[in-house]
C-alpha cells in the first residue's frame, strides 16, 4: 500500500533527510507540507525542493488525505503536533526528539497503543557502517561480557549559524533529550540489554554565555541490565568549524571481559583489541545496505515489523529514558 505523507514543520534541517528518503521511495507519496514560519517558508522556496501547501496545521490535517504525518518543527512544538496527528488517526514519524515532556510522551504512547498507530523517528546513528560493525563484534561475543560503554558525542555549538530558535527560552527542551536520545537508542541495540537505571545526569551553561538559560553542556551515567555501565558526554563543546569531522565526534568505546572496541563516526574502521592481540586490528564497517528508519517504519505500518529494526516500541522506550535523564539533572 502506498503511504501518503504530509510534512509538518521544517525548522530543523534534519527533516529534509526524511523528505528526500520519502520522495525517493516507491511506496511513498508526499501530499502536503505545512510551515507557519515565514522566513523558513521563504528559505524553502528559494531552495526549490519543498513546496509548502499549508500555513495552518489544523487545516492541513482536515484537508489532507495523508496517512502519515512527518514532523520537523522546533522541538517544543513536536509533541503537540504528534498528539494531534495521532488523534486524527495518522501514523507519525519525526526528527528526534519526538517531544520534550514526559506528559506529551505518555499521551503519544497511549494514542499509539489504543489506535494501533506507529511512531517512527529519524534515529539513524545505527545505520552508520562502523556502528553496525561494532554491533556485529559485540553480538559475536568477541569482547566477552560487555562491562562499560563510553560515548563522546560532543557537537559544535555554531551559535550564529545554528537555527536561532535553539537559543530561545522554551523552544529547545534540553541537550540530553536532543543529542542523548541517540545514545539511549544505541546502547540497548548494541548489547541486546535493556536499560536498568539512571545514576546521574548534569546540564550546565559554559560556551553559550550570551544565552545563559541554554544548557549547552550535558553528561549522564546510566546502567543497562547485566551491570553494563554507560557514560555519555553530549555537550555542545566541539570546535565550531571542524566539530563534525573530528575523530572525537560520536566516539564510542566498548570494553568487555575479553577486549575493547572503538569507533568514531568520521572514521571508516573499528579498532579492535582482544586479550590475544599484540597489535590493534582495523576492521572496516559493514558495507551492505540496511532498510533504514523509514523502511522500518513503513514495514511496521504494513504489519511486518522488522524485529531487528527501529520499531515504535524502541522509539518510545528510548524517548522515555532520554526524558527521564533530562528531568533527572
Backbone as CSV, one residue per row, in Angstrom:
resi,resn,N_x,N_y,N_z,CA_x,CA_y,CA_z,C_x,C_y,C_z
1,UNK,0.840,-1.196,0.000,0.000,0.000,0.000,0.878,1.250,0.000
2,UNK,0.599,2.177,-0.917,1.359,3.419,-0.944,0.898,4.321,0.194
3,UNK,1.872,4.821,0.977,1.566,5.705,2.093,1.669,7.159,1.647
4,UNK,0.701,7.949,2.067,0.653,9.373,1.722,1.162,10.183,2.926
5,UNK,2.192,10.974,2.690,2.875,11.663,3.782,2.660,13.172,3.689
6,UNK,2.290,13.764,4.811,2.215,15.219,4.939,3.274,15.654,5.945
7,UNK,4.033,16.672,5.590,5.118,17.150,6.446,4.647,18.338,7.278
8,UNK,5.032,18.315,8.564,4.619,19.358,9.496,5.854,20.027,10.099
9,UNK,6.290,21.106,9.502,7.397,21.873,10.045,8.740,21.508,9.461
10,UNK,9.519,22.553,9.160,10.843,22.378,8.562,11.881,23.230,9.289
11,UNK,11.674,23.494,10.579,12.556,24.401,11.295,13.913,23.784,11.616
12,UNK,14.022,22.453,11.541,15.323,21.797,11.682,15.658,21.096,10.363
13,UNK,16.873,21.312,9.842,17.210,20.734,8.533,17.228,19.218,8.485
14,UNK,17.263,18.541,9.641,17.214,17.068,9.634,16.005,16.555,8.856
15,UNK,14.883,17.277,8.932,13.653,16.785,8.312,13.790,16.678,6.805
16,UNK,14.715,17.424,6.216,14.920,17.340,4.770,15.500,15.982,4.375
17,UNK,16.219,15.346,5.286,16.696,13.991,5.013,15.548,13.013,4.883
18,UNK,14.526,13.156,5.732,13.332,12.315,5.625,12.560,12.649,4.358
19,UNK,12.467,13.930,4.029,11.802,14.348,2.785,12.452,13.651,1.583
20,UNK,13.773,13.643,1.548,14.485,13.033,0.417,14.255,11.529,0.362
21,UNK,14.267,10.867,1.522,14.019,9.416,1.536,12.592,9.114,1.072
22,UNK,11.631,9.882,1.581,10.235,9.646,1.215,10.001,9.941,-0.261
23,UNK,10.608,11.004,-0.753,10.428,11.400,-2.148,10.983,10.357,-3.106
24,UNK,12.019,9.631,-2.658,12.656,8.621,-3.499,12.047,7.231,-3.326
25,UNK,11.145,7.061,-2.368,10.601,5.740,-2.046,9.394,5.436,-2.920
26,UNK,9.385,4.260,-3.507,8.314,3.891,-4.439,6.964,3.728,-3.753
27,UNK,6.953,3.489,-2.434,5.694,3.297,-1.716,5.280,4.511,-0.900
28,UNK,5.879,5.654,-1.205,5.532,6.892,-0.503,5.140,7.972,-1.506
29,UNK,4.186,8.784,-1.100,3.788,9.946,-1.886,3.643,11.138,-0.942
30,UNK,4.361,12.204,-1.196,4.253,13.413,-0.387,3.066,14.217,-0.900
31,UNK,2.086,14.453,-0.013,0.822,15.058,-0.457,0.587,16.446,0.109
32,UNK,1.354,16.856,1.116,1.142,18.183,1.699,2.356,18.557,2.529
33,UNK,2.493,19.863,2.782,3.598,20.354,3.605,3.164,21.626,4.314
34,UNK,3.326,21.630,5.637,2.930,22.776,6.471,4.156,23.467,7.033
35,UNK,4.165,24.790,7.002,5.173,25.592,7.702,4.570,26.957,8.008
36,UNK,4.570,27.323,9.290,3.962,28.583,9.711,4.964,29.728,9.808
37,UNK,6.248,29.418,9.768,7.286,30.426,9.986,7.685,31.058,8.648
38,UNK,7.354,32.343,8.427,7.600,32.963,7.121,9.049,32.880,6.637
39,UNK,10.060,33.158,7.459,11.432,33.049,6.953,11.791,31.639,6.496
40,UNK,11.293,30.635,7.204,11.563,29.256,6.793,10.861,28.940,5.477
41,UNK,9.631,29.413,5.319,8.917,29.212,4.047,9.699,29.844,2.898
42,UNK,10.206,31.038,3.109,10.950,31.733,2.061,12.238,30.991,1.730
43,UNK,12.912,30.474,2.755,14.144,29.714,2.532,13.869,28.449,1.737
44,UNK,12.781,27.761,2.055,12.417,26.547,1.327,12.061,26.868,-0.123
45,UNK,11.389,27.973,-0.315,11.023,28.395,-1.676,12.272,28.657,-2.500
46,UNK,13.246,29.336,-1.901,14.490,29.614,-2.598,15.259,28.337,-2.893
47,UNK,15.171,27.354,-1.979,15.861,26.081,-2.197,15.258,25.254,-3.316
48,UNK,13.963,25.426,-3.542,13.311,24.777,-4.669,12.966,23.321,-4.504
49,UNK,13.215,22.724,-3.334,12.949,21.298,-3.149,11.584,21.035,-2.532
50,UNK,11.113,21.963,-1.692,9.895,21.751,-0.916,8.847,22.777,-1.307
51,UNK,7.641,22.295,-1.604,6.522,23.187,-1.897,5.570,23.198,-0.707
52,UNK,5.461,24.345,-0.039,4.577,24.469,1.112,3.134,24.618,0.632
53,UNK,2.257,23.779,1.166,0.844,23.818,0.770,-0.040,24.442,1.840
54,UNK,0.443,24.489,3.095,-0.383,24.990,4.192,0.455,25.791,5.179
55,UNK,-0.171,26.816,5.745,0.445,27.578,6.824,-0.301,27.374,8.143
56,UNK,-1.306,26.527,8.133,-2.076,26.190,9.326,-2.119,24.664,9.452
57,UNK,-1.630,24.141,10.580,-1.519,22.687,10.748,-2.889,22.019,10.824
58,UNK,-3.812,22.600,11.593,-5.145,22.011,11.711,-5.832,21.940,10.358
59,UNK,-5.623,22.955,9.543,-6.222,22.957,8.209,-5.622,21.843,7.353
60,UNK,-4.306,21.643,7.470,-3.678,20.567,6.708,-4.230,19.209,7.138
61,UNK,-4.385,19.005,8.444,-4.949,17.743,8.920,-6.355,17.530,8.367
62,UNK,-7.139,18.602,8.318,-8.520,18.491,7.861,-8.621,18.265,6.366
63,UNK,-7.741,18.876,5.602,-7.851,18.841,4.144,-7.053,17.722,3.489
64,UNK,-6.024,17.252,4.163,-5.123,16.284,3.545,-5.635,14.857,3.697
65,UNK,-5.341,14.031,2.706,-5.659,12.602,2.801,-4.447,11.799,3.255
66,UNK,-3.518,12.460,3.932,-2.289,11.809,4.383,-2.585,10.670,5.354
67,UNK,-1.800,9.625,5.247,-1.857,8.524,6.211,-0.741,8.644,7.248
68,UNK,0.261,9.471,6.944,1.415,9.674,7.821,1.681,11.172,7.952
69,UNK,1.991,11.602,9.180,2.444,12.971,9.405,3.911,12.919,9.822
70,UNK,4.758,13.637,9.081,6.191,13.705,9.369,6.497,15.062,9.998
71,UNK,7.146,15.060,11.150,7.263,16.273,11.963,8.708,16.732,12.080
72,UNK,8.939,18.024,11.749,10.271,18.596,11.853,10.266,20.017,12.376
73,UNK,9.249,20.394,13.129,9.151,21.745,13.686,10.146,21.905,14.834
74,UNK,10.153,23.071,15.482,11.021,23.267,16.644,10.680,22.206,17.681
75,UNK,11.647,21.845,18.499,11.480,20.718,19.406,10.252,20.857,20.313
76,UNK,10.044,22.048,20.851,8.973,22.241,21.829,7.581,22.093,21.230
77,UNK,7.446,22.182,19.914,6.141,22.068,19.262,5.831,20.648,18.794
78,UNK,6.822,19.791,18.795,6.640,18.479,18.172,5.647,17.592,18.905
79,UNK,5.676,17.620,20.237,4.765,16.766,20.989,3.310,17.057,20.678
80,UNK,2.953,18.334,20.661,1.560,18.706,20.372,1.166,18.335,18.954
81,UNK,2.077,18.514,18.009,1.790,18.133,16.626,1.597,16.627,16.503
82,UNK,2.455,15.868,17.181,2.341,14.408,17.132,1.034,13.939,17.751
83,UNK,0.647,14.526,18.875,-0.596,14.139,19.542,-1.797,14.439,18.648
84,UNK,-1.813,15.621,18.040,-2.927,15.975,17.145,-2.991,15.029,15.947
85,UNK,-1.842,14.681,15.414,-1.814,13.765,14.263,-2.323,12.386,14.645
86,UNK,-1.893,11.881,15.796,-2.354,10.570,16.252,-3.843,10.589,16.558
87,UNK,-4.320,11.670,17.163,-5.755,11.793,17.453,-6.573,11.762,16.168
88,UNK,-6.004,12.254,15.089,-6.715,12.259,13.803,-6.615,10.922,13.068
89,UNK,-5.895,9.969,13.657,-5.790,8.635,13.066,-4.619,8.444,12.138
90,UNK,-3.634,9.355,12.190,-2.457,9.237,11.325,-1.276,8.643,12.084
91,UNK,-0.468,7.865,11.379,0.819,7.452,11.908,1.731,8.680,11.956
92,UNK,2.752,8.617,12.814,3.647,9.762,12.991,5.095,9.313,12.877
93,UNK,5.888,10.076,12.149,7.335,9.911,12.144,7.939,11.298,12.304
94,UNK,8.977,11.400,13.139,9.526,12.713,13.469,11.045,12.675,13.489
95,UNK,11.626,13.827,13.280,13.020,14.028,13.634,13.125,13.843,15.143
96,UNK,14.313,13.577,15.615,14.477,13.474,17.067,14.708,14.866,17.654
97,UNK,14.224,15.128,18.873,13.365,14.292,19.704,11.908,14.421,19.267
98,UNK,11.115,13.401,19.585,9.717,13.441,19.147,8.869,14.360,20.025
99,UNK,9.356,14.667,21.244,8.657,15.591,22.128,9.614,16.031,23.222
100,UNK,9.190,16.957,24.074,10.092,17.490,25.095,9.572,17.349,26.528
101,UNK,8.479,16.627,26.731,7.987,16.420,28.093,7.485,14.996,28.263
102,UNK,7.566,14.506,29.491,7.077,13.163,29.788,5.558,13.078,29.652
103,UNK,4.853,14.180,29.937,3.399,14.183,29.786,3.016,14.003,28.323
104,UNK,3.723,14.702,27.427,3.474,14.531,25.991,3.775,13.108,25.559
105,UNK,4.896,12.572,26.027,5.270,11.214,25.641,4.236,10.206,26.115
106,UNK,3.727,10.386,27.315,2.706,9.476,27.834,1.464,9.485,26.944
107,UNK,1.072,10.664,26.467,-0.096,10.759,25.600,0.192,10.146,24.233
108,UNK,1.375,10.349,23.718,1.769,9.735,22.445,1.747,8.211,22.571
109,UNK,2.280,7.693,23.660,2.272,6.245,23.900,0.842,5.722,23.966
110,UNK,-0.017,6.429,24.688,-1.413,5.986,24.842,-2.130,5.952,23.500
111,UNK,-2.017,7.016,22.733,-2.706,7.086,21.443,-2.172,6.044,20.475
112,UNK,-0.871,5.858,20.455,-0.273,4.852,19.576,-0.810,3.466,19.901
113,UNK,-0.861,3.169,21.202,-1.319,1.849,21.643,-2.808,1.658,21.373
114,UNK,-3.630,2.625,21.760,-5.078,2.461,21.669,-5.587,2.508,20.235
115,UNK,-4.933,3.279,19.370,-5.383,3.414,17.990,-4.617,2.504,17.027
116,UNK,-3.612,1.784,17.535,-2.841,0.895,16.685,-2.023,1.639,15.642
117,UNK,-1.461,2.785,16.032,-0.708,3.629,15.111,0.783,3.557,15.419
118,UNK,1.589,3.680,14.387,3.036,3.581,14.538,3.659,4.951,14.778
119,UNK,4.769,4.935,15.527,5.554,6.146,15.794,6.989,5.866,15.373
120,UNK,7.452,6.615,14.381,8.818,6.462,13.896,9.674,7.651,14.269
121,UNK,10.968,7.514,14.064,11.887,8.602,14.406,13.149,8.477,13.556
122,UNK,13.775,9.626,13.286,14.989,9.652,12.479,16.216,9.319,13.328
123,UNK,16.214,8.149,13.927,17.349,7.676,14.714,18.244,6.850,13.792
124,UNK,19.123,7.550,13.090,19.890,6.914,12.029,21.332,6.595,12.393
125,UNK,21.749,6.834,13.655,23.130,6.529,14.038,23.431,5.043,13.850
126,UNK,22.454,4.194,14.095,22.661,2.748,13.989,22.796,2.276,12.533
127,UNK,22.573,3.172,11.575,22.727,2.827,10.164,24.153,3.043,9.663
128,UNK,24.995,3.697,10.451,26.370,4.001,10.040,27.183,2.711,9.957
129,UNK,27.949,2.488,8.886,28.673,1.218,8.705,29.557,0.796,9.874
130,UNK,30.313,1.721,10.481,31.180,1.305,11.592,30.369,0.994,12.848
131,UNK,29.238,1.644,13.017,28.367,1.342,14.151,27.798,-0.067,13.990
132,UNK,27.425,-0.410,12.784,26.896,-1.757,12.522,27.978,-2.818,12.712
133,UNK,29.220,-2.495,12.344,30.322,-3.443,12.562,30.572,-3.632,14.044
134,UNK,30.501,-2.562,14.815,30.647,-2.675,16.265,29.560,-3.580,16.840
135,UNK,28.356,-3.435,16.338,27.246,-4.297,16.760,27.563,-5.759,16.467
136,UNK,28.083,-6.050,15.281,28.442,-7.427,14.912,29.484,-8.001,15.869
137,UNK,30.499,-7.212,16.176,31.574,-7.659,17.062,31.033,-8.003,18.442
138,UNK,30.175,-7.141,18.958,29.606,-7.365,20.291,28.712,-8.598,20.288
139,UNK,27.845,-8.711,19.285,26.916,-9.834,19.222,27.622,-11.162,19.007
140,UNK,28.800,-11.145,18.382,29.575,-12.373,18.165,30.295,-12.834,19.425
141,UNK,30.298,-12.010,20.470,30.959,-12.379,21.713,32.447,-12.122,21.727
142,UNK,32.941,-11.404,20.737,34.380,-11.172,20.618,34.935,-10.424,21.817
143,UNK,34.150,-9.532,22.401,34.599,-8.749,23.549,34.261,-9.411,24.880
144,UNK,33.650,-10.599,24.830,33.222,-11.257,26.051,32.012,-10.563,26.649
145,UNK,31.904,-10.573,27.956,30.810,-9.883,28.626,31.069,-8.383,28.580
146,UNK,30.096,-7.622,28.092,30.269,-6.180,27.999,30.167,-5.568,29.397
147,UNK,31.126,-4.690,29.700,31.183,-4.085,31.033,30.901,-2.589,31.013
148,UNK,31.506,-1.862,30.050,31.328,-0.414,30.005,31.189,0.076,28.568
149,UNK,30.419,1.142,28.414,30.308,1.866,27.150,30.540,3.341,27.466
150,UNK,31.502,3.929,26.766,31.804,5.346,26.954,31.569,6.069,25.634
151,UNK,30.750,7.100,25.670,30.345,7.806,24.453,30.763,9.265,24.536
152,UNK,31.532,9.710,23.557,31.852,11.111,23.401,31.116,11.642,22.184
153,UNK,30.079,12.405,22.415,29.221,12.865,21.310,29.115,14.379,21.307
154,UNK,30.223,15.045,21.580,30.195,16.497,21.595,29.958,17.048,20.195
155,UNK,29.074,18.033,20.120,28.688,18.675,18.867,29.188,20.119,18.839
156,UNK,29.388,20.673,17.657,29.705,22.103,17.575,28.473,22.942,17.888
157,UNK,28.672,24.015,18.632,27.562,24.887,19.013,27.099,25.745,17.835
158,UNK,28.044,26.360,17.134,27.783,27.184,15.946,26.691,28.233,16.210
159,UNK,26.757,28.852,17.362,25.799,29.913,17.662,26.006,31.073,16.681
160,UNK,24.943,31.489,16.041,25.027,32.497,14.995,24.685,31.919,13.638
161,UNK,25.026,30.631,13.422,24.622,29.966,12.180,23.619,28.845,12.444
162,UNK,23.668,28.270,13.645,22.644,27.281,14.013,21.295,27.999,14.130
163,UNK,20.219,27.264,13.902,18.878,27.858,13.982,18.696,28.652,15.269
164,UNK,18.217,29.882,15.140,18.132,30.794,16.282,17.188,30.284,17.367
165,UNK,16.172,29.488,16.993,15.206,29.037,17.992,15.832,28.128,19.052
166,UNK,16.964,27.483,18.729,17.670,26.685,19.730,17.893,27.485,21.015
167,UNK,18.195,28.759,20.849,18.623,29.603,21.961,17.491,30.466,22.517
168,UNK,16.275,30.248,22.046,15.113,30.955,22.565,14.529,30.170,23.745
169,UNK,14.240,30.817,24.847,13.709,30.109,26.021,12.487,29.266,25.680
170,UNK,12.521,28.019,26.132,11.364,27.143,25.988,11.224,26.435,24.667
171,UNK,12.126,26.651,23.720,11.978,26.053,22.390,12.789,24.771,22.196
172,UNK,13.883,24.632,22.933,14.804,23.521,22.697,14.463,22.286,23.516
173,UNK,14.258,22.457,24.803,13.801,21.344,25.631,14.889,20.521,26.284
174,UNK,16.166,20.847,26.059,17.220,20.136,26.781,18.185,19.378,25.902
175,UNK,19.465,19.488,26.243,20.525,18.890,25.425,20.570,17.374,25.544
176,UNK,20.252,16.830,26.713,20.232,15.369,26.847,19.155,14.772,25.951
177,UNK,17.975,15.371,25.953,16.888,14.882,25.104,17.202,15.083,23.623
178,UNK,17.947,16.126,23.309,18.296,16.449,21.927,19.323,15.468,21.371
179,UNK,20.488,15.383,22.000,21.584,14.547,21.494,21.594,13.169,22.157
180,UNK,21.353,13.150,23.468,21.444,11.901,24.217,20.464,10.836,23.782
181,UNK,19.359,11.225,23.125,18.388,10.240,22.638,19.041,9.193,21.754
182,UNK,20.052,9.595,20.971,20.765,8.619,20.140,21.434,7.549,21.005
183,UNK,22.051,7.970,22.106,22.728,7.022,22.992,21.733,6.097,23.674
184,UNK,20.587,6.650,24.066,19.587,5.816,24.726,18.967,4.801,23.762
185,UNK,18.993,5.086,22.471,18.566,4.106,21.479,19.689,3.133,21.152
186,UNK,20.916,3.656,21.055,22.059,2.879,20.584,22.469,1.761,21.532
187,UNK,22.616,2.071,22.816,23.233,1.114,23.738,22.456,-0.202,23.883
188,UNK,21.123,-0.176,24.032,20.398,-1.459,24.053,20.512,-2.217,22.737
189,UNK,20.519,-1.485,21.622,20.657,-2.132,20.311,22.021,-2.793,20.169
190,UNK,23.070,-2.135,20.632,24.414,-2.707,20.540,24.546,-3.979,21.359
191,UNK,24.004,-3.958,22.565,24.279,-5.014,23.534,23.196,-6.075,23.651
192,UNK,21.966,-5.729,23.264,20.849,-6.632,23.496,20.319,-6.571,24.915
193,UNK,20.796,-5.625,25.718,20.358,-5.460,27.106,19.479,-4.221,27.244
194,UNK,18.438,-4.317,28.038,17.549,-3.190,28.274,18.148,-2.256,29.327
195,UNK,17.672,-1.010,29.326,18.091,-0.080,30.358,17.550,-0.527,31.714
196,UNK,18.393,-0.378,32.728,18.014,-0.765,34.080,17.800,0.444,34.979
197,UNK,18.727,1.411,34.944,18.617,2.535,35.872,19.442,3.721,35.408
198,UNK,19.036,4.891,35.889,19.780,6.135,35.698,20.500,6.472,36.993
199,UNK,21.779,6.796,36.903,22.541,7.143,38.096,22.657,8.650,38.277
200,UNK,23.180,9.324,37.269,23.352,10.773,37.369,23.122,11.418,36.011
201,UNK,22.796,12.682,36.034,22.711,13.493,34.822,22.998,14.935,35.222
202,UNK,23.692,15.627,34.348,24.036,17.021,34.644,23.985,17.846,33.376
203,UNK,23.460,19.061,33.471,23.497,20.043,32.392,23.925,21.388,32.965
204,UNK,24.698,22.135,32.177,25.102,23.469,32.617,25.493,24.309,31.409
205,UNK,25.609,25.599,31.626,25.943,26.539,30.564,27.414,26.906,30.642
206,UNK,28.133,26.796,29.511,29.555,27.119,29.506,29.966,27.954,28.302
207,UNK,29.600,27.530,27.095,30.064,28.213,25.883,29.051,29.240,25.393
208,UNK,27.777,28.935,25.530,26.723,29.836,25.053,26.425,30.885,26.121
209,UNK,27.436,31.676,26.469,27.309,32.597,27.604,26.318,33.727,27.340
210,UNK,26.067,34.041,26.060,25.105,35.103,25.751,23.667,34.657,25.973
211,UNK,23.444,33.350,26.100,22.112,32.796,26.390,22.253,31.843,27.583
212,UNK,22.396,32.375,28.791,22.704,31.543,29.960,21.644,30.508,30.301
213,UNK,20.425,30.676,29.784,19.385,29.670,30.033,19.611,28.407,29.209
214,UNK,20.449,28.486,28.151,20.680,27.333,27.278,21.791,26.474,27.865
215,UNK,21.429,25.285,28.317,22.396,24.377,28.930,23.134,23.607,27.836
216,UNK,24.273,24.157,27.403,24.967,23.592,26.251,25.895,22.439,26.618
217,UNK,26.123,22.211,27.891,26.936,21.082,28.347,26.039,20.050,29.015
218,UNK,26.256,18.774,28.707,25.388,17.736,29.272,26.120,16.395,29.317
219,UNK,25.946,15.707,30.426,26.505,14.369,30.611,25.508,13.525,31.393
220,UNK,25.576,12.210,31.185,24.751,11.326,32.012,25.431,9.977,32.173
221,UNK,25.040,9.276,33.215,25.585,7.961,33.565,24.405,7.050,33.857
222,UNK,24.313,5.955,33.126,23.185,5.033,33.280,23.683,3.596,33.195
223,UNK,22.812,2.658,33.572,23.203,1.246,33.641,22.207,0.396,32.868
224,UNK,22.739,-0.494,32.032,21.935,-1.492,31.335,21.850,-2.756,32.173
225,UNK,20.854,-3.586,31.902,20.776,-4.888,32.570,22.071,-5.656,32.329
226,UNK,22.491,-6.407,33.333,23.775,-7.084,33.248,24.910,-6.234,33.792
227,UNK,24.558,-5.139,34.464,25.531,-4.251,35.095,26.486,-3.611,34.092
228,UNK,25.971,-3.292,32.900,26.766,-2.593,31.888,26.657,-1.099,32.155
229,UNK,27.769,-0.489,32.489,27.788,0.934,32.834,28.023,1.774,31.587
230,UNK,27.188,2.802,31.391,27.258,3.643,30.189,27.385,5.109,30.606
231,UNK,28.431,5.750,30.114,28.637,7.169,30.382,28.696,7.915,29.064
232,UNK,27.988,9.042,28.976,27.952,9.808,27.726,28.140,11.289,27.997
233,UNK,28.953,11.917,27.165,29.102,13.366,27.146,28.494,13.849,25.839
234,UNK,27.404,14.594,25.922,26.674,15.037,24.732,26.625,16.565,24.660
235,UNK,27.709,17.192,25.052,27.782,18.649,25.126,27.955,19.293,23.755
236,UNK,27.653,20.583,23.707,27.907,21.405,22.521,29.233,22.146,22.695
237,UNK,30.322,21.388,22.820,31.628,21.980,23.058,32.652,21.683,21.968
238,UNK,32.278,20.926,20.943,33.221,20.641,19.861,33.549,21.929,19.108
239,UNK,34.749,22.032,18.539,35.107,23.233,17.776,34.093,23.507,16.669
240,UNK,33.753,24.769,16.486,32.669,25.142,15.574,32.904,24.719,14.130
241,UNK,34.110,24.861,13.618,34.347,24.610,12.197,34.530,23.128,11.888
242,UNK,35.327,22.423,12.681,35.664,21.031,12.375,34.940,20.016,13.259
243,UNK,34.002,20.483,14.066,33.383,19.609,15.060,32.822,18.314,14.531
244,UNK,32.121,18.356,13.392,31.504,17.139,12.852,32.515,16.224,12.174
245,UNK,33.674,16.751,11.804,34.677,15.952,11.107,35.754,15.380,11.990
246,UNK,35.775,15.755,13.261,36.808,15.259,14.168,36.590,13.786,14.507
247,UNK,37.665,13.033,14.758,37.505,11.640,15.209,36.908,11.538,16.608
248,UNK,36.709,12.683,17.268,36.072,12.697,18.584,34.552,12.787,18.487
249,UNK,34.014,12.963,17.273,32.569,13.078,17.079,31.951,11.682,17.059
250,UNK,31.022,11.444,17.962,30.445,10.110,18.181,31.543,9.052,18.268
251,UNK,32.422,9.276,19.243,33.466,8.304,19.568,32.903,7.366,20.634
252,UNK,32.835,6.090,20.294,32.179,5.111,21.165,33.172,4.004,21.498
253,UNK,33.440,3.824,22.783,34.385,2.808,23.254,33.631,1.782,24.092
254,UNK,33.782,0.506,23.708,33.096,-0.577,24.416,34.142,-1.523,24.988
255,UNK,34.132,-1.684,26.303,35.056,-2.596,26.981,34.310,-3.822,27.475
256,UNK,34.909,-4.991,27.218,34.355,-6.241,27.708,35.407,-7.040,28.436
257,UNK,35.039,-8.218,28.893,35.966,-9.053,29.656,37.043,-9.679,28.791
258,UNK,36.901,-9.605,27.450,37.894,-10.195,26.555,38.549,-9.188,25.618
259,UNK,38.172,-7.912,25.713,38.788,-6.952,24.806,38.055,-5.627,24.771
260,UNK,38.497,-4.770,23.835,37.927,-3.437,23.684,37.759,-3.132,22.201
261,UNK,36.703,-2.407,21.879,36.476,-1.957,20.500,36.077,-0.493,20.550
262,UNK,36.542,0.268,19.530,36.240,1.687,19.496,35.959,2.133,18.072
263,UNK,34.995,3.044,17.932,34.659,3.619,16.638,34.523,5.124,16.773
264,UNK,34.596,5.800,15.635,34.243,7.203,15.521,33.448,7.374,14.240
265,UNK,32.472,8.241,14.299,31.564,8.462,13.166,32.322,8.795,11.889
266,UNK,33.397,9.579,11.999,34.105,10.067,10.812,35.209,9.143,10.325
267,UNK,35.437,8.019,11.009,36.498,7.089,10.615,35.894,5.808,10.039
268,UNK,36.565,5.189,9.046,35.962,4.058,8.331,36.084,2.711,9.036
269,UNK,36.964,2.608,10.037,37.254,1.306,10.631,36.907,1.246,12.114
270,UNK,36.670,0.031,12.581,36.566,-0.251,14.010,37.949,-0.653,14.504
271,UNK,38.406,-0.069,15.588,39.639,-0.509,16.231,39.283,-1.568,17.256
272,UNK,39.849,-2.766,17.109,39.544,-3.899,17.975,40.832,-4.449,18.566
273,UNK,40.853,-4.650,19.867,41.979,-5.286,20.549,41.420,-6.301,21.544
274,UNK,41.733,-7.573,21.334,41.316,-8.611,22.266,42.491,-8.985,23.173
275,UNK,42.239,-9.827,24.137,43.291,-10.234,25.065,44.444,-10.940,24.357
276,UNK,44.183,-11.553,23.213,45.209,-12.301,22.494,46.005,-11.447,21.508
277,UNK,45.546,-10.239,21.213,46.172,-9.407,20.180,47.451,-8.746,20.684
278,UNK,48.442,-8.682,19.793,49.682,-7.958,20.092,49.702,-6.598,19.401
279,UNK,48.701,-6.337,18.562,48.553,-5.043,17.892,47.076,-4.831,17.603
280,UNK,46.636,-3.586,17.528,45.218,-3.338,17.240,44.822,-3.827,15.853
281,UNK,43.621,-4.374,15.757,43.033,-4.737,14.465,42.219,-3.549,13.946
282,UNK,42.227,-3.346,12.630,41.410,-2.323,11.992,40.412,-3.017,11.075
283,UNK,39.141,-2.997,11.458,38.102,-3.721,10.733,37.167,-2.734,10.049
284,UNK,36.948,-2.879,8.738,36.073,-1.929,8.019,34.616,-2.072,8.432
285,UNK,33.882,-0.997,8.275,32.460,-1.017,8.562,31.699,-1.933,7.618
286,UNK,30.485,-2.264,7.995,29.629,-3.138,7.189,29.161,-2.356,5.957
287,UNK,29.427,-2.920,4.784,29.122,-2.193,3.545,27.722,-2.468,3.004
288,UNK,27.119,-3.592,3.381,25.813,-3.927,2.851,24.767,-2.911,3.329
289,UNK,23.857,-2.512,2.457,22.830,-1.544,2.855,21.851,-2.148,3.859
290,UNK,21.230,-1.273,4.640,20.203,-1.691,5.590,18.898,-1.001,5.223
291,UNK,17.764,-1.522,5.665,16.484,-0.884,5.321,16.414,0.574,5.751
292,UNK,16.852,0.889,6.969,16.822,2.259,7.461,15.526,2.591,8.188
293,UNK,15.539,3.723,8.886,14.422,4.074,9.774,13.099,4.247,9.039
294,UNK,13.114,4.769,7.818,11.853,4.960,7.091,11.265,3.623,6.679
295,UNK,12.098,2.739,6.141,11.594,1.428,5.730,11.100,0.625,6.929
296,UNK,11.828,0.690,8.046,11.369,0.012,9.264,9.979,0.513,9.669
297,UNK,9.781,1.802,9.593,8.505,2.434,9.940,7.397,1.962,8.999
298,UNK,7.674,1.951,7.706,6.677,1.518,6.724,6.345,0.037,6.885
299,UNK,7.357,-0.773,7.164,7.120,-2.208,7.363,6.223,-2.449,8.564
300,UNK,6.422,-1.689,9.628,5.573,-1.853,10.810,4.135,-1.464,10.499
301,UNK,3.950,-0.386,9.766,2.600,0.023,9.373,1.922,-1.075,8.564
302,UNK,2.694,-1.749,7.718,2.157,-2.819,6.876,1.970,-4.137,7.625
303,UNK,2.263,-4.131,8.918,2.072,-5.341,9.717,3.199,-6.332,9.623
304,UNK,4.356,-5.888,9.127,5.516,-6.768,9.007,6.731,-6.112,9.648
305,UNK,6.675,-5.863,10.947,7.781,-5.161,11.609,9.074,-5.953,11.574
306,UNK,10.167,-5.251,11.397,11.497,-5.851,11.431,11.940,-5.918,12.880
307,UNK,12.042,-7.118,13.432,12.369,-7.278,14.848,13.721,-6.664,15.190
308,UNK,14.629,-6.634,14.213,15.954,-6.054,14.443,16.012,-4.584,14.069
309,UNK,14.891,-4.033,13.622,14.861,-2.661,13.145,14.330,-1.693,14.180
310,UNK,13.998,-0.501,13.711,13.532,0.571,14.584,12.011,0.522,14.672
311,UNK,11.495,-0.090,15.718,10.065,-0.225,15.930,9.524,0.934,16.765
312,UNK,8.203,1.059,16.799,7.582,2.058,17.672,7.993,1.852,19.125
313,UNK,8.034,0.602,19.541,8.413,0.305,20.917,9.798,0.812,21.247
314,UNK,10.719,0.636,20.312,12.088,1.096,20.543,12.167,2.624,20.565
315,UNK,11.443,3.258,19.655,11.415,4.728,19.613,10.878,5.288,20.931
316,UNK,9.779,4.745,21.394,9.133,5.260,22.602,9.947,4.955,23.852
317,UNK,10.575,3.790,23.901,11.406,3.445,25.047,12.623,4.361,25.140
318,UNK,13.323,4.555,24.016,14.481,5.440,24.025,14.110,6.858,24.389
319,UNK,12.959,7.309,23.894,12.494,8.653,24.204,12.185,8.802,25.691
320,UNK,11.596,7.782,26.274,11.260,7.847,27.703,12.529,7.932,28.557
321,UNK,13.524,7.102,28.251,14.757,7.139,29.033,15.481,8.470,28.864
322,UNK,15.472,9.009,27.647,16.116,10.303,27.423,15.435,11.400,28.219
323,UNK,14.118,11.389,28.251,13.379,12.398,29.012,13.532,12.192,30.523
324,UNK,13.581,10.953,30.953,13.825,10.696,32.382,15.173,11.279,32.782
325,UNK,16.195,11.095,31.937,17.508,11.651,32.227,17.485,13.163,32.177
326,UNK,16.730,13.709,31.199,16.626,15.159,31.071,16.073,15.804,32.341
327,UNK,15.078,15.150,32.923,14.446,15.714,34.119,15.150,15.294,35.411
328,UNK,16.078,14.330,35.306,16.842,13.917,36.484,17.894,14.956,36.846
329,UNK,18.415,15.660,35.841,19.561,16.567,36.048,19.221,17.718,37.012
